[in-house]
Amino acid sequence: GSVKEGKVGRKDGQMLPGEDEPLHALVTANTMENVKKAVEQIRNILKQGIETPEDQNDLRKMQLRELARLNGTLREDDNR
């Protein structure tokens, strides 16, 4: 469910497994306390993504930079 609307996960047009599911996170840990900590971190990330203006969202900038690096499109001289 994390593919952008209008995009298809596979070149043949078929959906990838789970692509038709709503976004979710699976949290596992060795203690309930660690599960609660992880859930709180997820909530904080979601809250930041919703409430922080896009141009001020450092987490989003970092993720987009990493994606560009993985895609081979990162320009080191690009400060955005």
PyMOL commands that place a pseudoatom at each C-alpha (Angstrom):
pseudoatom trace, name=CA, resn=GLY, resi=1, chain=A, elem=C, hetatm=0, pos=[0.000, 0.000, 0.000]
pseudoatom trace, name=CA, resn=SER, resi=2, chain=A, elem=C, hetatm=0, pos=[2.935, 2.405, -0.072]
pseudoatom trace, name=CA, resn=VAL, resi=3, chain=A, elem=C, hetatm=0, pos=[3.096, 2.859, -3.849]
pseudoatom trace, name=CA, resn=LYS, resi=4, chain=A, elem=C, hetatm=0, pos=[2.102, 6.341, -5.011]
pseudoatom trace, name=CA, resn=GLU, resi=5, chain=A, elem=C, hetatm=0, pos=[-1.406, 6.597, -6.386]
pseudoatom trace, name=CA, resn=GLY, resi=6, chain=A, elem=C, hetatm=0, pos=[-1.385, 6.001, -10.134]
pseudoatom trace, name=CA, resn=LYS, resi=7, chain=A, elem=C, hetatm=0, pos=[1.897, 4.076, -10.020]
pseudoatom trace, name=CA, resn=VAL, resi=8, chain=A, elem=C, hetatm=0, pos=[2.130, 0.310, -10.427]
pseudoatom trace, name=CA, resn=GLY, resi=9, chain=A, elem=C, hetatm=0, pos=[4.612, -1.840, -8.557]
pseudoatom trace, name=CA, resn=ARG, resi=10, chain=A, elem=C, hetatm=0, pos=[5.399, -4.218, -11.429]
pseudoatom trace, name=CA, resn=LYS, resi=11, chain=A, elem=C, hetatm=0, pos=[6.135, -3.554, -15.074]
pseudoatom trace, name=CA, resn=ASP, resi=12, chain=A, elem=C, hetatm=0, pos=[3.463, -6.026, -16.194]
pseudoatom trace, name=CA, resn=GLY, resi=13, chain=A, elem=C, hetatm=0, pos=[0.798, -3.942, -14.431]
pseudoatom trace, name=CA, resn=GLN, resi=14, chain=A, elem=C, hetatm=0, pos=[0.045, -6.536, -11.767]
pseudoatom trace, name=CA, resn=MET, resi=15, chain=A, elem=C, hetatm=0, pos=[-0.058, -5.553, -8.121]
pseudoatom trace, name=CA, resn=LEU, resi=16, chain=A, elem=C, hetatm=0, pos=[2.733, -6.560, -5.795]
pseudoatom trace, name=CA, resn=PRO, resi=17, chain=A, elem=C, hetatm=0, pos=[1.772, -8.696, -2.787]
pseudoatom trace, name=CA, resn=GLY, resi=18, chain=A, elem=C, hetatm=0, pos=[0.206, -6.452, -0.151]
pseudoatom trace, name=CA, resn=GLU, resi=19, chain=A, elem=C, hetatm=0, pos=[-0.101, -3.483, -2.507]
pseudoatom trace, name=CA, resn=ASP, resi=20, chain=A, elem=C, hetatm=0, pos=[-3.866, -3.475, -2.072]
pseudoatom trace, name=CA, resn=GLU, resi=21, chain=A, elem=C, hetatm=0, pos=[-3.603, -3.335, 1.733]
pseudoatom trace, name=CA, resn=PRO, resi=22, chain=A, elem=C, hetatm=0, pos=[-3.858, -0.147, 3.777]
pseudoatom trace, name=CA, resn=LEU, resi=23, chain=A, elem=C, hetatm=0, pos=[-0.567, 1.198, 5.108]
pseudoatom trace, name=CA, resn=HIS, resi=24, chain=A, elem=C, hetatm=0, pos=[0.489, -0.506, 8.297]
pseudoatom trace, name=CA, resn=ALA, resi=25, chain=A, elem=C, hetatm=0, pos=[3.495, -1.328, 10.436]
pseudoatom trace, name=CA, resn=LEU, resi=26, chain=A, elem=C, hetatm=0, pos=[4.306, -4.686, 11.983]
pseudoatom trace, name=CA, resn=VAL, resi=27, chain=A, elem=C, hetatm=0, pos=[6.012, -4.278, 15.324]
pseudoatom trace, name=CA, resn=THR, resi=28, chain=A, elem=C, hetatm=0, pos=[7.705, -7.184, 17.059]
pseudoatom trace, name=CA, resn=ALA, resi=29, chain=A, elem=C, hetatm=0, pos=[9.997, -7.150, 20.062]
pseudoatom trace, name=CA, resn=ASN, resi=30, chain=A, elem=C, hetatm=0, pos=[11.180, -9.327, 22.902]
pseudoatom trace, name=CA, resn=THR, resi=31, chain=A, elem=C, hetatm=0, pos=[9.227, -7.360, 25.533]
pseudoatom trace, name=CA, resn=MET, resi=32, chain=A, elem=C, hetatm=0, pos=[5.956, -5.473, 25.635]
pseudoatom trace, name=CA, resn=GLU, resi=33, chain=A, elem=C, hetatm=0, pos=[7.860, -2.405, 26.815]
pseudoatom trace, name=CA, resn=ASN, resi=34, chain=A, elem=C, hetatm=0, pos=[9.925, -2.447, 23.604]
pseudoatom trace, name=CA, resn=VAL, resi=35, chain=A, elem=C, hetatm=0, pos=[6.756, -2.844, 21.514]
pseudoatom trace, name=CA, resn=LYS, resi=36, chain=A, elem=C, hetatm=0, pos=[5.273, 0.210, 23.244]
pseudoatom trace, name=CA, resn=LYS, resi=37, chain=A, elem=C, hetatm=0, pos=[8.462, 2.217, 22.592]
pseudoatom trace, name=CA, resn=ALA, resi=38, chain=A, elem=C, hetatm=0, pos=[8.397, 1.260, 18.910]
pseudoatom trace, name=CA, resn=VAL, resi=39, chain=A, elem=C, hetatm=0, pos=[4.729, 2.184, 18.568]
pseudoatom trace, name=CA, resn=GLU, resi=40, chain=A, elem=C, hetatm=0, pos=[5.432, 5.564, 20.165]
pseudoatom trace, name=CA, resn=GLN, resi=41, chain=A, elem=C, hetatm=0, pos=[8.298, 6.177, 17.730]
pseudoatom trace, name=CA, resn=ILE, resi=42, chain=A, elem=C, hetatm=0, pos=[6.005, 5.337, 14.802]
pseudoatom trace, name=CA, resn=ARG, resi=43, chain=A, elem=C, hetatm=0, pos=[3.368, 7.737, 16.150]
pseudoatom trace, name=CA, resn=ASN, resi=44, chain=A, elem=C, hetatm=0, pos=[5.970, 10.498, 16.453]
pseudoatom trace, name=CA, resn=ILE, resi=45, chain=A, elem=C, hetatm=0, pos=[7.164, 9.945, 12.876]
pseudoatom trace, name=CA, resn=LEU, resi=46, chain=A, elem=C, hetatm=0, pos=[3.582, 10.058, 11.577]
pseudoatom trace, name=CA, resn=LYS, resi=47, chain=A, elem=C, hetatm=0, pos=[2.808, 13.167, 13.608]
pseudoatom trace, name=CA, resn=GLN, resi=48, chain=A, elem=C, hetatm=0, pos=[5.930, 14.890, 12.268]
pseudoatom trace, name=CA, resn=GLY, resi=49, chain=A, elem=C, hetatm=0, pos=[4.986, 13.946, 8.712]
pseudoatom trace, name=CA, resn=ILE, resi=50, chain=A, elem=C, hetatm=0, pos=[1.483, 15.337, 9.110]
pseudoatom trace, name=CA, resn=GLU, resi=51, chain=A, elem=C, hetatm=0, pos=[2.188, 18.487, 11.119]
pseudoatom trace, name=CA, resn=THR, resi=52, chain=A, elem=C, hetatm=0, pos=[5.564, 19.680, 9.797]
pseudoatom trace, name=CA, resn=PRO, resi=53, chain=A, elem=C, hetatm=0, pos=[5.543, 21.741, 6.589]
pseudoatom trace, name=CA, resn=GLU, resi=54, chain=A, elem=C, hetatm=0, pos=[7.277, 19.783, 3.818]
pseudoatom trace, name=CA, resn=ASP, resi=55, chain=A, elem=C, hetatm=0, pos=[10.119, 22.280, 3.403]
pseudoatom trace, name=CA, resn=GLN, resi=56, chain=A, elem=C, hetatm=0, pos=[10.911, 22.039, 7.138]
pseudoatom trace, name=CA, resn=ASN, resi=57, chain=A, elem=C, hetatm=0, pos=[10.618, 18.253, 7.498]
pseudoatom trace, name=CA, resn=ASP, resi=58, chain=A, elem=C, hetatm=0, pos=[14.188, 17.047, 8.036]
pseudoatom trace, name=CA, resn=LEU, resi=59, chain=A, elem=C, hetatm=0, pos=[13.172, 13.372, 8.173]
pseudoatom trace, name=CA, resn=ARG, resi=60, chain=A, elem=C, hetatm=0, pos=[11.497, 13.641, 4.758]
pseudoatom trace, name=CA, resn=LYS, resi=61, chain=A, elem=C, hetatm=0, pos=[14.529, 15.452, 3.324]
pseudoatom trace, name=CA, resn=MET, resi=62, chain=A, elem=C, hetatm=0, pos=[16.813, 12.707, 4.641]
pseudoatom trace, name=CA, resn=GLN, resi=63, chain=A, elem=C, hetatm=0, pos=[14.575, 9.977, 3.185]
pseudoatom trace, name=CA, resn=LEU, resi=64, chain=A, elem=C, hetatm=0, pos=[14.391, 11.682, -0.227]
pseudoatom trace, name=CA, resn=ARG, resi=65, chain=A, elem=C, hetatm=0, pos=[18.167, 12.135, -0.250]
pseudoatom trace, name=CA, resn=GLU, resi=66, chain=A, elem=C, hetatm=0, pos=[18.682, 8.439, 0.534]
pseudoatom trace, name=CA, resn=LEU, resi=67, chain=A, elem=C, hetatm=0, pos=[16.188, 7.466, -2.176]
pseudoatom trace, name=CA, resn=ALA, resi=68, chain=A, elem=C, hetatm=0, pos=[18.032, 9.627, -4.716]
pseudoatom trace, name=CA, resn=ARG, resi=69, chain=A, elem=C, hetatm=0, pos=[21.312, 7.999, -3.657]
pseudoatom trace, name=CA, resn=LEU, resi=70, chain=A, elem=C, hetatm=0, pos=[19.825, 4.520, -4.121]
pseudoatom trace, name=CA, resn=ASN, resi=71, chain=A, elem=C, hetatm=0, pos=[18.386, 5.498, -7.510]
pseudoatom trace, name=CA, resn=GLY, resi=72, chain=A, elem=C, hetatm=0, pos=[21.700, 6.985, -8.623]
pseudoatom trace, name=CA, resn=THR, resi=73, chain=A, elem=C, hetatm=0, pos=[20.172, 10.435, -9.077]
pseudoatom trace, name=CA, resn=LEU, resi=74, chain=A, elem=C, hetatm=0, pos=[21.771, 12.176, -6.094]
pseudoatom trace, name=CA, resn=ARG, resi=75, chain=A, elem=C, hetatm=0, pos=[23.779, 15.272, -7.008]
pseudoatom trace, name=CA, resn=GLU, resi=76, chain=A, elem=C, hetatm=0, pos=[26.236, 16.129, -4.257]
pseudoatom trace, name=CA, resn=ASP, resi=77, chain=A, elem=C, hetatm=0, pos=[26.086, 19.812, -5.195]
pseudoatom trace, name=CA, resn=ASP, resi=78, chain=A, elem=C, hetatm=0, pos=[22.313, 19.856, -4.633]
pseudoatom trace, name=CA, resn=ASN, resi=79, chain=A, elem=C, hetatm=0, pos=[21.709, 21.391, -1.201]
pseudoatom trace, name=CA, resn=ARG, resi=80, chain=A, elem=C, hetatm=0, pos=[17.962, 20.797, -1.313]
for i in range(1, 80): cmd.bond("trace and resi %d" % i, "trace and resi %d" % (i + 1))
show_as sticks, trace
zoom trace
